[in-house]
Amino acid sequence: MSISYEHRSPGGAEGQRHLALFYDDDQGYLDGILQFLGPPLAAGEQVVAALPPERGRLLRSRLGESADKLELIDMFELGRNPSRIIPEVEALLARSSSGRLHYVGEPIWPGRSQEEIREATKHEALINLAWPDAPISVLCPYHSRELAPEVLADAERTHPFVIRGGKTVRSEAYRGPAIPQGCDEPLPAPPAGARSITFTANQLAAARALVREVAESAGLSAARTRDLVLAASELSSNAIKHGHGAGVLRVWSQPRAVLCQVEDRGYIADPLAGRRLPAPGAAGGLGLWMVNRLCDLVQARTSRRGTTVRALVRLD
């Protein structure tokens, strides 16, 4: 199999390259990734792969003695909340000593929930905004037999180049760094039994107490309850600061998770909000960043009519 990765970003710039690899089986998976990683591994350049653990073991086995040159990250852990991935890659870029960073990331795998896939798809779109001029090549594998057709269609929308059957071509569906429409559809309504409180600055303590009560009743551990309460506090404070001084907090439990949701009349203008590494010594603008670090899944929907952020923490 011969695959060319010599494409440049539009206009010939030596910036980011972002490719989707569609594979049918383990052999196609390994062939595609090794064609991508082989030359930079041989050249001693920085090579990183964030993969589901089973896929990581498969790749390491195939690499043999070269496996020690590969930095392998557990995507089950990193990508549990897809909003955490861009900052991690940004950190890799920051410590890259020289040359180009070669990164394989597989944030969408068979078995992920619809909500997780939707947020991972949004992540894939935002990669195109994150570092357009940076010296980085990104390869994203997609299992073409086990992922739904609409997931594969979105992959073509979010990647400038696609690889299928050993051939690399420009994606005809790619129209720039736009988020696929399905990723910004309104969130489903909370269940009828969700608890809620309308708050201003004077009700923040009551909002935190409500989240704590529901989390403890659902059996969330003490540590994870603290995480969710802190996340709810950050979201509520953001609502007061940016959402005209008030908001609505809703909280409920599912069989294996507790969720809280904050709604306000503000608008998040930056699509990468909460996904950038904070500047050293930054005193503000860290609320959504902290929520992404604390929670297992974060879903944000924003428009000129207002913003809704839903945060999920799983039971241990």
Backbone as numpy.savetxt, mean C-alpha at the origin, in Angstrom:
# Nx Ny Nz CAx CAy CAz Cx Cy Cz
13.53 -17.96 -22.46 12.68 -16.78 -22.46 13.57 -15.54 -22.46
13.29 -14.60 -23.35 14.07 -13.37 -23.42 13.16 -12.19 -23.13
13.49 -11.44 -22.09 12.69 -10.30 -21.68 13.59 -9.09 -21.62
13.18 -8.00 -22.24 13.95 -6.77 -22.20 13.39 -5.83 -21.15
14.27 -5.27 -20.32 13.86 -4.28 -19.33 14.54 -2.94 -19.61
14.88 -2.69 -20.85 15.63 -1.49 -21.17 14.74 -0.29 -21.47
13.44 -0.43 -21.20 12.53 0.69 -21.43 12.83 1.82 -20.47
12.59 3.02 -20.90 12.71 4.20 -20.05 11.33 4.78 -19.85
11.21 5.63 -18.86 9.94 6.31 -18.66 9.66 7.22 -19.84
8.38 7.61 -20.09 8.06 8.42 -21.24 8.97 9.64 -21.35
9.40 9.93 -22.58 10.27 11.06 -22.80 11.74 10.71 -22.71
12.03 9.43 -22.39 13.42 9.00 -22.36 14.15 9.32 -21.08
13.45 9.81 -20.05 14.12 10.17 -18.80 14.66 8.92 -18.12
15.77 9.11 -17.42 16.38 7.99 -16.70 15.78 7.87 -15.30
14.49 7.99 -15.20 13.83 7.94 -13.91 13.23 6.57 -13.65
12.09 6.60 -12.99 11.44 5.36 -12.57 10.97 4.53 -13.76
11.07 3.20 -13.59 10.45 2.25 -14.52 9.53 1.37 -13.69
8.32 1.16 -14.17 7.31 0.45 -13.39 6.64 -0.57 -14.32
6.84 -1.85 -14.02 6.38 -2.92 -14.90 5.54 -3.92 -14.13
4.52 -4.46 -14.79 3.73 -5.56 -14.24 4.12 -6.85 -14.96
4.44 -7.88 -14.19 4.76 -9.19 -14.75 3.56 -10.11 -14.55
2.95 -10.55 -15.64 1.84 -11.51 -15.56 2.43 -12.91 -15.74
2.21 -13.77 -14.75 2.77 -15.12 -14.81 1.68 -16.16 -14.57
1.88 -17.34 -15.15 0.89 -18.43 -15.05 1.29 -19.50 -14.04
2.61 -19.67 -13.81 3.07 -20.76 -12.96 4.41 -20.37 -12.35
4.95 -21.26 -11.53 6.20 -20.97 -10.84 7.34 -20.71 -11.82
7.37 -21.45 -12.92 8.45 -21.27 -13.87 8.40 -19.88 -14.50
7.21 -19.45 -14.90 7.07 -18.11 -15.47 7.41 -17.03 -14.45
7.03 -17.29 -13.21 7.33 -16.35 -12.12 8.84 -16.18 -11.96
9.54 -17.30 -11.84 10.98 -17.24 -11.63 11.71 -16.70 -12.84
11.30 -17.13 -14.04 11.97 -16.63 -15.25 11.85 -15.11 -15.34
10.64 -14.61 -15.09 10.43 -13.17 -15.20 11.22 -12.38 -14.18
11.20 -12.84 -12.93 11.92 -12.12 -11.89 13.43 -12.20 -12.09
13.92 -13.36 -12.49 15.37 -13.50 -12.65 15.89 -12.73 -13.86
15.08 -12.61 -14.90 15.49 -11.75 -16.01 15.60 -10.30 -15.55
14.76 -9.93 -14.62 14.76 -8.56 -14.09 15.91 -8.34 -13.12
16.16 -9.32 -12.23 17.14 -9.14 -11.17 18.54 -9.64 -11.52
18.63 -10.54 -12.51 19.92 -11.15 -12.80 21.03 -10.17 -13.11
20.86 -9.28 -14.08 21.95 -8.34 -14.40 22.35 -7.44 -13.24
21.40 -6.82 -12.51 21.85 -5.99 -11.38 22.50 -6.80 -10.26
22.06 -8.05 -10.04 22.73 -8.88 -9.05 24.19 -9.12 -9.47
24.39 -9.42 -10.73 25.75 -9.67 -11.22 26.60 -8.42 -11.14
25.96 -7.25 -11.28 26.70 -5.99 -11.26 26.91 -5.45 -9.86
26.34 -6.12 -8.86 26.50 -5.67 -7.49 25.63 -4.47 -7.13
24.56 -4.23 -7.87 23.67 -3.12 -7.56 22.67 -3.53 -6.48
21.97 -2.54 -5.93 21.03 -2.82 -4.85 19.80 -3.52 -5.40
19.49 -4.67 -4.84 18.37 -5.49 -5.29 17.54 -5.88 -4.07
16.23 -5.60 -4.13 15.33 -5.87 -3.01 14.07 -6.52 -3.57
13.54 -7.51 -2.85 12.28 -8.14 -3.23 11.38 -8.22 -2.01
10.17 -7.68 -2.13 9.15 -7.78 -1.07 8.08 -8.74 -1.58
8.08 -9.97 -1.04 7.26 -11.04 -1.58 6.55 -11.78 -0.45
5.42 -12.44 -0.77 4.87 -13.39 0.20 5.92 -14.42 0.56
5.95 -14.89 1.81 7.06 -15.75 2.27 7.32 -16.96 1.38
6.26 -17.64 0.94 6.47 -18.82 0.10 7.17 -18.46 -1.20
6.78 -17.32 -1.77 7.42 -16.86 -3.01 8.87 -16.46 -2.77
9.12 -15.86 -1.61 10.49 -15.49 -1.28 11.39 -16.70 -1.17
10.88 -17.76 -0.52 11.68 -18.99 -0.40 11.94 -19.61 -1.76
10.94 -19.58 -2.63 11.10 -20.12 -3.98 12.19 -19.37 -4.74
12.18 -18.05 -4.63 13.18 -17.25 -5.33 14.57 -17.49 -4.77
14.69 -17.53 -3.45 16.00 -17.77 -2.84 16.57 -19.12 -3.28
15.70 -20.14 -3.35 16.15 -21.47 -3.75 16.70 -21.43 -5.18
16.02 -20.70 -6.05 16.46 -20.62 -7.44 17.76 -19.81 -7.58
17.94 -18.81 -6.73 19.13 -17.96 -6.84 20.40 -18.68 -6.41
20.27 -19.67 -5.53 21.45 -20.40 -5.08 22.43 -19.51 -4.36
23.70 -19.51 -4.79 24.73 -18.73 -4.11 24.48 -17.24 -4.20
23.74 -16.79 -5.17 23.47 -15.35 -5.32 22.41 -14.85 -4.34
21.76 -15.77 -3.61 20.67 -15.37 -2.72 21.12 -14.39 -1.65
22.40 -14.48 -1.23 22.90 -13.59 -0.20 22.97 -12.14 -0.66
22.95 -11.92 -1.97 23.00 -10.55 -2.49 21.62 -9.90 -2.54
20.59 -10.68 -2.29 19.22 -10.19 -2.37 18.72 -9.81 -0.99
18.18 -8.62 -0.85 17.49 -8.23 0.38 16.02 -8.62 0.23
15.58 -9.53 1.09 14.22 -10.08 0.97 13.37 -9.56 2.13
12.19 -9.04 1.79 11.25 -8.49 2.77 9.97 -9.31 2.71
9.40 -9.60 3.88 8.14 -10.34 3.98 6.98 -9.41 3.62
6.38 -9.62 2.45 5.28 -8.75 2.02 4.01 -8.98 2.82
3.86 -10.17 3.41 2.71 -10.38 4.28 2.73 -9.38 5.44
3.92 -9.08 5.93 4.05 -8.13 7.04 4.05 -6.69 6.52
4.93 -6.38 5.57 5.02 -5.02 5.05 3.72 -4.57 4.40
3.15 -5.45 3.57 2.00 -5.07 2.76 0.65 -5.35 3.38
0.67 -5.78 4.65 -0.60 -6.01 5.33 -1.48 -4.77 5.21
-0.90 -3.61 5.48 -1.53 -2.33 5.15 -0.74 -1.76 3.97
-1.29 -1.78 2.75 -0.52 -1.35 1.58 0.00 0.08 1.67
-0.60 0.90 2.53 -0.14 2.29 2.68 1.27 2.37 3.25
1.79 1.28 3.81 3.13 1.28 4.39 4.23 1.03 3.36
3.87 0.59 2.16 4.90 0.10 1.23 5.72 1.25 0.65
5.07 2.30 0.18 5.81 3.40 -0.45 6.84 4.01 0.51
6.50 4.27 1.77 7.54 4.79 2.67 8.73 3.84 2.83
8.47 2.54 2.84 9.57 1.58 2.97 10.49 1.65 1.75
9.90 1.73 0.57 10.73 1.83 -0.63 11.44 3.17 -0.68
10.77 4.21 -0.21 11.40 5.53 -0.13 12.64 5.47 0.77
12.54 4.73 1.87 13.69 4.56 2.76 14.81 3.79 2.07
14.46 2.78 1.27 15.47 2.04 0.52 16.19 2.96 -0.46
15.44 3.83 -1.12 16.05 4.79 -2.04 16.99 5.73 -1.30
16.57 6.15 -0.11 17.37 7.11 0.65 18.72 6.55 1.05
18.78 5.24 1.29 20.06 4.64 1.71 20.77 3.92 0.56
20.24 4.08 -0.64 20.91 3.48 -1.79 22.22 4.22 -2.03
23.32 3.49 -2.00 24.63 4.12 -2.06 24.93 4.72 -3.43
24.57 4.00 -4.48 24.84 4.51 -5.82 24.06 3.67 -6.82
23.94 4.17 -8.02 23.29 3.44 -9.08 21.79 3.34 -8.89
21.20 2.35 -9.54 19.75 2.18 -9.58 19.29 1.14 -8.56
18.16 1.40 -7.92 17.53 0.43 -7.04 16.61 -0.45 -7.88
16.76 -1.76 -7.74 15.93 -2.72 -8.45 15.03 -3.40 -7.41
13.73 -3.19 -7.55 12.79 -3.61 -6.51 11.68 -4.45 -7.12
11.47 -5.63 -6.55 10.33 -6.47 -6.92 9.34 -6.42 -5.76
8.10 -6.03 -6.04 7.08 -5.96 -5.00 5.81 -6.65 -5.46
5.30 -7.57 -4.63 4.08 -8.31 -4.97 3.02 -8.03 -3.89
2.33 -6.88 -3.99 1.36 -6.53 -2.95 -0.01 -7.17 -3.14
-0.25 -7.80 -4.29 -1.54 -8.43 -4.56 -1.29 -9.90 -4.86
-1.86 -10.76 -4.03 -1.68 -12.20 -4.21 -3.02 -12.89 -4.02
-3.18 -14.10 -4.56 -4.43 -14.83 -4.40 -4.78 -15.02 -2.93
-6.02 -14.75 -2.59 -6.47 -14.90 -1.21 -6.62 -13.60 -0.46
-6.11 -12.49 -0.99 -6.32 -11.20 -0.33 -7.79 -10.82 -0.41
-8.26 -10.10 0.60 -9.66 -9.66 0.58 -9.86 -8.58 -0.47
-11.12 -8.38 -0.84 -11.43 -7.35 -1.83 -10.98 -5.98 -1.35
-11.16 -5.70 -0.06 -10.75 -4.40 0.49 -9.24 -4.23 0.41
-8.51 -5.28 0.72 -7.05 -5.21 0.67 -6.57 -5.03 -0.77
-7.17 -5.75 -1.71 -6.78 -5.63 -3.11 -7.05 -4.23 -3.62
-8.17 -3.66 -3.21 -8.50 -2.30 -3.65 -7.44 -1.30 -3.17
-7.01 -1.44 -1.91 -6.00 -0.52 -1.39 -4.63 -0.81 -2.00
-4.32 -2.08 -2.28 -3.06 -2.40 -2.93 -3.04 -1.88 -4.36
-4.17 -1.90 -5.03 -4.26 -1.33 -6.38 -4.03 0.17 -6.34
-4.61 0.83 -5.35 -4.36 2.27 -5.19 -2.86 2.51 -4.97
-2.24 1.67 -4.15 -0.79 1.78 -3.94 -0.04 1.68 -5.26
-0.41 0.72 -6.10 0.27 0.56 -7.39 0.15 1.82 -8.24
-1.02 2.45 -8.22 -1.19 3.69 -8.97 -0.32 4.80 -8.41
-0.23 4.89 -7.09 0.51 5.97 -6.45 2.02 5.82 -6.62
2.50 4.59 -6.89 3.92 4.44 -7.20 4.33 5.37 -8.33
3.45 5.56 -9.29 3.78 6.39 -10.45 3.92 7.87 -10.09
3.38 8.26 -8.94 3.53 9.63 -8.45 4.68 9.77 -7.47
5.06 8.67 -6.82 5.94 8.76 -5.66 7.35 9.23 -6.01
7.98 8.64 -7.02 9.36 8.99 -7.34 9.56 8.95 -8.86
8.88 9.79 -9.63 8.95 9.68 -11.09 10.34 9.89 -11.66
11.20 10.63 -10.96 12.54 10.92 -11.49 13.63 10.14 -10.77
13.25 9.27 -9.84 14.24 8.54 -9.06 14.83 7.38 -9.86
16.07 7.00 -9.57 16.69 5.86 -10.26 16.21 4.55 -9.65
15.02 4.13 -10.05 14.44 2.91 -9.49 13.68 2.15 -10.57
13.84 0.86 -10.59 13.07 -0.03 -11.45 12.20 -0.91 -10.56
10.90 -0.95 -10.85 9.94 -1.67 -10.02 9.24 -2.73 -10.87
9.27 -3.97 -10.40 8.59 -5.07 -11.07 7.54 -5.64 -10.12
6.29 -5.74 -10.60 5.18 -6.20 -9.75 4.55 -7.45 -10.37
4.76 -8.62 -9.75 4.20 -9.86 -10.31 2.70 -10.00 -10.03
1.97 -10.55 -11.01 0.53 -10.82 -10.90 0.26 -12.23 -11.42
-0.41 -13.04 -10.59 -0.74 -14.41 -11.00 -1.96 -14.35 -11.93
-1.72 -14.55 -13.22 -2.78 -14.33 -14.21 -3.86 -15.39 -14.19
-3.60 -16.54 -13.57 -4.62 -17.60 -13.51 -5.47 -17.52 -12.25
-4.90 -17.01 -11.17 -5.60 -17.07 -9.88 -6.17 -15.73 -9.42
-5.79 -14.64 -10.06 -6.37 -13.35 -9.71 -7.52 -13.04 -10.65
-8.50 -12.30 -10.15 -9.71 -12.00 -10.92 -9.38 -11.12 -12.14
-10.14 -11.27 -13.22 -9.87 -10.47 -14.43 -9.84 -8.97 -14.17
-10.71 -8.47 -13.26 -10.72 -7.03 -13.01 -9.45 -6.58 -12.29
-8.85 -7.48 -11.50 -7.58 -7.14 -10.84 -6.47 -7.02 -11.88
-6.45 -7.93 -12.84 -5.45 -7.88 -13.90 -5.66 -6.66 -14.79
-6.91 -6.32 -15.04 -7.20 -5.12 -15.85 -6.69 -3.87 -15.14
-6.88 -3.80 -13.83 -6.38 -2.65 -13.09 -4.85 -2.61 -13.11
-4.21 -3.78 -13.11 -2.75 -3.80 -13.19 -2.27 -3.17 -14.49
-3.00 -3.39 -15.57 -2.62 -2.76 -16.84 -2.85 -1.26 -16.79
-3.81 -0.81 -15.99 -4.07 0.63 -15.86 -3.03 1.33 -14.99
-2.40 0.59 -14.09 -1.49 1.21 -13.13 -0.02 1.02 -13.46
0.29 0.31 -14.54 1.69 0.06 -14.91 1.94 0.55 -16.33
2.94 1.39 -16.52 3.26 1.86 -17.89 3.67 0.74 -18.83
4.28 -0.31 -18.28 4.71 -1.44 -19.10 4.21 -2.74 -18.48
3.87 -3.69 -19.34 3.42 -5.01 -18.88 4.24 -6.08 -19.59
4.42 -7.20 -18.88 5.18 -8.33 -19.42 4.25 -9.53 -19.42
4.04 -10.10 -20.58 3.16 -11.25 -20.72 3.76 -12.18 -21.77
3.91 -13.44 -21.42 4.48 -14.40 -22.36 5.90 -14.07 -22.76
6.66 -13.44 -21.86 8.05 -13.14 -22.14 8.27 -11.87 -22.93
7.21 -11.15 -23.24 7.33 -9.92 -24.04 6.95 -8.71 -23.21
7.76 -7.67 -23.29 7.51 -6.42 -22.59 6.96 -5.40 -23.58
5.80 -4.84 -23.27 5.18 -3.87 -24.16 4.62 -2.72 -23.32
4.39 -1.60 -23.96 3.69 -0.51 -23.30 2.25 -0.91 -23.05
1.75 -0.57 -21.88 0.35 -0.88 -21.57 -0.56 0.11 -22.26
-1.44 -0.39 -23.10 -2.38 0.48 -23.79 -3.41 1.08 -22.84
-3.60 0.45 -21.67 -4.59 0.94 -20.71 -4.03 2.01 -19.78
-2.71 2.19 -19.76 -2.10 3.16 -18.85 -2.33 4.57 -19.36
-2.87 5.42 -18.49 -3.16 6.81 -18.86 -2.53 7.77 -17.86
-1.35 7.45 -17.39 -0.70 8.31 -16.42 -1.05 7.87 -15.00
-0.57 8.63 -14.00 -0.70 8.22 -12.59 -2.09 8.45 -12.02
-3.09 7.87 -12.66 -4.47 8.00 -12.20 -4.85 6.78 -11.37
-5.63 7.00 -10.33 -6.12 5.91 -9.49 -7.34 5.29 -10.14
-7.37 3.97 -10.35 -8.54 3.34 -10.96 -9.83 3.70 -10.22
-10.89 3.87 -10.97 -12.14 4.37 -10.41 -12.64 3.52 -9.24
-12.51 2.22 -9.34 -13.02 1.35 -8.28 -12.35 1.56 -6.94
-11.13 2.12 -6.95 -10.41 2.33 -5.69 -10.92 3.54 -4.92
-11.69 4.39 -5.57 -12.20 5.58 -4.91 -13.71 5.58 -4.75
-14.33 4.42 -4.96 -15.76 4.34 -4.72 -16.04 4.49 -3.23
-17.20 5.05 -2.85 -17.52 5.21 -1.43 -17.43 3.89 -0.69
-17.01 3.95 0.57 -16.92 2.74 1.38 -18.31 2.23 1.72
-18.48 0.92 1.89 -19.77 0.39 2.32 -20.16 0.99 3.67
-21.44 1.15 3.89 -21.90 1.73 5.14 -21.53 0.83 6.32
-21.19 1.40 7.47 -20.96 0.58 8.66 -22.21 -0.22 9.00
-22.07 -1.31 9.75 -23.24 -2.12 10.11 -24.20 -1.35 11.01
-25.43 -1.83 11.06 -26.46 -1.13 11.83 -26.10 -1.02 13.30
-25.32 -1.96 13.82 -24.98 -1.94 15.23 -23.77 -1.10 15.58
-23.20 -0.38 14.64 -22.02 0.44 14.92 -22.35 1.52 15.94
-21.43 1.75 16.88 -21.57 2.83 17.85 -21.04 4.11 17.22
-21.56 5.26 17.60 -21.13 6.50 16.98 -21.19 7.65 17.97
-20.40 8.67 17.68 -20.41 9.91 18.46 -20.06 11.05 17.53
-20.80 12.13 17.61 -20.47 13.37 16.92 -19.61 14.20 17.87
-18.46 14.65 17.41 -17.51 15.27 18.33 -17.01 16.62 17.83
-16.64 17.44 18.78 -15.82 18.62 18.58 -14.62 18.45 19.50
-13.84 19.48 19.67 -12.65 19.36 20.52 -12.99 18.93 21.94
-14.16 19.32 22.41 -14.54 19.00 23.79 -14.92 17.53 23.98
-15.18 16.81 22.89 -15.62 15.41 23.00 -14.54 14.40 22.62
-13.28 14.84 22.47 -12.24 13.90 22.06 -12.04 12.79 23.09
-12.07 13.11 24.35 -11.90 12.09 25.38 -13.03 11.07 25.32
-14.25 11.54 25.08 -15.39 10.63 24.98 -15.27 9.74 23.75
-14.74 10.29 22.64 -14.55 9.50 21.43 -13.52 8.39 21.68
-12.44 8.72 22.35 -11.42 7.71 22.67 -11.99 6.63 23.58
-12.78 7.05 24.55 -13.37 6.09 25.49 -14.31 5.13 24.77
-15.04 5.62 23.78 -15.95 4.75 23.03 -15.17 3.70 22.25
-14.09 4.11 21.60 -13.27 3.16 20.85 -12.69 2.11 21.80
-12.20 2.54 22.93 -11.63 1.61 23.91 -12.68 0.60 24.38
-13.88 1.07 24.65 -14.93 0.18 25.13 -15.27 -0.89 24.11
-15.45 -0.50 22.86 -15.80 -1.48 21.82 -14.65 -2.45 21.59
-13.41 -1.93 21.56 -12.25 -2.79 21.32 -12.09 -3.82 22.42
-12.22 -3.40 23.66 -12.07 -4.33 24.77 -13.19 -5.36 24.78
-14.41 -4.93 24.47 -15.54 -5.87 24.43 -15.36 -6.91 23.34
-14.69 -6.54 22.26 -14.46 -7.47 21.15 -13.31 -8.43 21.41
-12.55 -8.21 22.48 -11.44 -9.08 22.78 -10.10 -8.65 22.21
-9.99 -7.41 21.75 -8.72 -6.91 21.24 -7.73 -6.82 22.41
-6.48 -7.20 22.14 -5.48 -7.18 23.21 -5.26 -5.76 23.71
-4.66 -5.64 24.87 -4.42 -4.31 25.44 -3.54 -3.46 24.52
-2.49 -4.08 23.96 -1.58 -3.33 23.09 -2.28 -2.86 21.83
-3.04 -3.76 21.22 -3.72 -3.38 19.98 -4.88 -2.42 20.24
-5.48 -2.52 21.42 -6.50 -1.53 21.78 -5.87 -0.14 21.87
-4.70 -0.06 22.47 -4.01 1.24 22.55 -3.72 1.77 21.15
-3.31 0.88 20.25 -3.03 1.31 18.87 -4.28 1.90 18.23
-5.41 1.20 18.36 -6.62 1.67 17.71 -7.12 2.96 18.35
-7.04 3.07 19.66 -7.46 4.30 20.34 -6.60 5.47 19.88
-5.28 5.26 19.76 -4.40 6.33 19.30 -4.71 6.70 17.85
-4.97 5.70 17.00 -5.33 5.98 15.61 -6.62 6.79 15.54
-7.62 6.40 16.33 -8.89 7.14 16.35 -8.68 8.56 16.84
-7.81 8.72 17.82 -7.52 10.05 18.34 -6.87 10.93 17.28
-5.92 10.37 16.54 -5.26 11.12 15.47 -6.25 11.53 14.38
-7.11 10.59 13.99 -8.09 10.90 12.95 -9.08 11.96 13.43
-9.49 11.86 14.69 -10.44 12.84 15.22 -9.80 14.22 15.34
-8.55 14.26 15.77 -7.84 15.54 15.85 -7.68 16.16 14.47
-7.37 15.32 13.46 -7.29 15.82 12.09 -8.61 16.40 11.64
-9.71 15.73 12.01 -11.04 16.21 11.62 -11.31 17.58 12.21
-10.93 17.78 13.45 -11.13 19.08 14.08 -10.28 20.16 13.41
-9.03 19.80 13.10 -8.11 20.77 12.51 -8.44 21.10 11.06
-8.80 20.07 10.29 -8.97 20.26 8.85 -10.41 20.12 8.37
-11.31 19.69 9.26 -12.68 19.42 8.85 -13.70 20.34 9.49
-13.31 21.60 9.66 -14.23 22.63 10.18 -14.62 22.37 11.63
-13.72 21.78 12.41 -13.89 21.74 13.85 -14.76 20.64 14.41
-15.22 19.72 13.57 -16.12 18.67 14.07 -16.03 17.45 13.17
-16.59 16.36 13.67 -16.63 15.13 12.88 -17.52 14.10 13.53
-17.63 12.96 12.86 -18.39 11.83 13.38 -17.46 10.63 13.45
-17.44 9.97 14.59 -16.66 8.75 14.76 -17.62 7.58 14.91
-17.35 6.51 14.18 -18.13 5.28 14.28 -17.16 4.14 14.58
-17.59 3.19 15.38 -16.72 2.08 15.73 -17.56 0.82 15.85
-17.02 -0.30 15.36 -17.73 -1.58 15.41 -16.73 -2.72 15.33
-17.21 -3.91 15.61 -16.34 -5.09 15.55 -16.85 -6.06 14.51
-15.91 -6.84 13.98 -16.18 -7.98 13.11 -15.64 -9.22 13.82
-15.88 -10.41 13.28 -15.39 -11.61 13.97 -13.90 -11.59 14.28
-13.07 -11.01 13.41 -11.62 -11.03 13.66 -11.00 -9.65 13.63
-11.77 -8.59 13.81 -11.20 -7.25 13.72 -12.11 -6.24 14.39
-11.54 -5.08 14.70 -12.29 -3.93 15.18 -11.97 -2.76 14.24
-13.00 -2.00 13.89 -12.85 -0.91 12.94 -13.36 0.39 13.54
-12.71 1.47 13.20 -13.24 2.79 13.52 -13.20 3.64 12.26
-14.12 4.57 12.18 -14.25 5.41 11.00 -14.53 6.83 11.44
-13.82 7.77 10.84 -14.01 9.19 11.13 -14.42 9.91 9.85
-15.48 10.67 9.94 -16.01 11.43 8.80 -15.97 12.91 9.15
-15.55 13.73 8.21 -15.54 15.18 8.43 -15.76 15.89 7.10
-15.75 17.21 7.13 -16.01 18.00 5.94 -14.74 18.52 5.29
-13.60 17.98 5.68 -12.34 18.39 5.09 -12.04 17.67 3.79
-10.92 18.03 3.18 -10.50 17.45 1.90 -9.01 17.20 1.95
-8.59 15.99 1.57 -7.16 15.64 1.51 -6.69 15.87 0.07
-5.93 16.94 -0.13 -5.51 17.30 -1.48 -4.36 16.44 -2.00
-3.49 15.98 -1.11 -2.31 15.22 -1.50 -2.62 13.73 -1.53
-2.62 13.09 -2.70 -2.93 11.65 -2.75 -1.90 10.78 -2.03
-0.72 11.34 -1.75 0.31 10.59 -1.03 0.35 10.94 0.45
-0.67 11.61 0.94 -0.71 11.95 2.37 -0.63 10.69 3.21
0.25 10.70 4.21 0.43 9.54 5.08 1.32 8.47 4.51
1.82 8.65 3.28 2.66 7.64 2.63 4.06 8.16 2.34
4.40 9.33 2.86 5.74 9.88 2.70 6.50 9.74 4.02
7.80 9.50 3.93 8.60 9.51 5.14 8.56 10.90 5.75
8.24 11.01 7.03 8.22 12.35 7.65 9.59 13.01 7.58
9.58 14.30 7.35 10.85 15.04 7.34 11.43 15.04 8.75
12.76 14.99 8.87 13.37 15.02 10.20 12.92 16.24 10.99
12.48 16.02 12.21 12.05 17.12 13.06 10.68 17.67 12.74
9.93 16.99 11.86 8.60 17.49 11.51 7.71 17.55 12.75
7.02 18.69 12.91 6.18 18.88 14.09 4.71 18.63 13.80
4.34 18.60 12.54 2.94 18.42 12.18 2.79 17.56 10.94
1.55 17.29 10.58 1.27 16.51 9.38 1.56 15.04 9.52
1.63 14.54 10.76 1.98 13.14 10.99 0.79 12.27 11.32
-0.41 12.84 11.41 -1.57 12.07 11.87 -1.86 10.86 11.03
-2.05 11.05 9.72 -2.37 9.91 8.85 -1.20 8.95 8.74
0.02 9.48 8.80 1.21 8.61 8.83 1.15 7.66 10.02
0.84 8.20 11.19 0.76 7.37 12.39 -0.35 6.34 12.28
-1.48 6.74 11.74 -2.60 5.80 11.59 -2.19 4.64 10.70
-1.48 4.93 9.62 -1.01 3.86 8.73 -0.04 2.93 9.43
0.79 3.45 10.33 1.73 2.61 11.04 1.05 1.76 12.11
-0.04 2.26 12.66 -0.69 1.59 13.79 -1.69 0.52 13.37
-2.28 0.68 12.18 -3.44 -0.15 11.81 -3.10 -1.13 10.69
-3.90 -2.18 10.61 -3.67 -3.25 9.64 -4.24 -2.96 8.26
-5.18 -2.05 8.19 -5.71 -1.61 6.90 -6.31 -0.23 7.11
-6.02 0.68 6.21 -6.57 2.04 6.27 -7.14 2.37 4.90
-8.40 2.80 4.90 -9.08 3.16 3.66 -9.53 4.62 3.78
-9.09 5.44 2.85 -9.45 6.86 2.86 -10.19 7.21 1.58
-11.28 7.93 1.73 -12.05 8.44 0.59 -12.26 9.94 0.81
-11.88 10.73 -0.17 -11.96 12.17 0.01 -12.47 12.85 -1.25
-13.22 13.90 -1.07 -13.72 14.72 -2.17 -14.00 16.11 -1.59
-14.44 17.01 -2.42 -14.75 18.35 -1.93 -15.94 18.34 -0.98
-16.67 17.24 -0.93 -17.81 17.15 -0.01 -17.39 16.68 1.38
-16.19 16.11 1.50 -15.74 15.66 2.80 -14.84 14.44 2.69
-14.37 13.98 3.84 -13.41 12.87 3.91 -13.89 11.82 4.90
-13.71 10.57 4.51 -13.96 9.43 5.40 -12.71 8.58 5.45
-12.25 8.28 6.66 -11.10 7.39 6.84 -11.53 6.24 7.75
-11.31 5.02 7.27 -11.68 3.82 8.03 -10.39 3.06 8.36
-10.22 2.73 9.64 -9.03 2.04 10.10 -9.42 0.71 10.75
-8.69 -0.33 10.44 -8.98 -1.68 10.92 -7.78 -2.22 11.69
-8.05 -2.84 12.83 -7.02 -3.56 13.59 -7.54 -4.98 13.81
-6.71 -5.95 13.47 -7.13 -7.35 13.61 -6.90 -7.86 15.02
-7.76 -8.78 15.44 -7.56 -9.43 16.72 -6.31 -10.32 16.66
-5.56 -10.38 17.74 -4.34 -11.19 17.76 -4.67 -12.67 17.58
